[in-house]
Amino acid sequence: MLVWNHLKKMANVLGKTIYQLKHQLSSKYLVSELKYQTIKMTVI
């Protein structure tokens, strides 16, 4: 609930919906994770 409330406040400030903000944040995270992986994977 705490995170949802924070997202709601941030979305309100930015003039977006909660879902637009969540999508934008997750998209940025996925792009950065694909460019600079935090967990290295090894092919066996």
N, C-alpha and C positions, 0 to 999 in steps of 0.2 A: 504493500500500500504506500509506503514511504516513497519509493521510486516513482510510482504512478503519479502521486501528488506533485513531485518535483517536475516530472515530464509535463504535467498539466500547466504548471506555472510557467515553465520555459516556453511551451508552445504558445501560451497566451501572450507572453512578452514579444515573441517573434512573429505573432500573427499567423500561426499555422495551427493545424489540428495535431492532436497527440500522435495520430498514426503517421502523418507526414514527417513529424520530427523523429519518431522512432525509426521509420524507414531510412531517413537521411543518416541518422547515427549508425545504424547497422550497415548501411552501404559503405560508409567511410571506413568502418572497422574492417569489413570484408576485403575491401581494396587494399588497405594497409597490411592486412594479414597475408594476403596473397603476394604482395611485394616483398615484405620482410617478415618471414615466418618466425614465430616465437617458439614453436615446437618443431624441431627438425625431424624429418621422417627418413627412414632408411629402407631401401628395397631389399627384401630378403630373397 
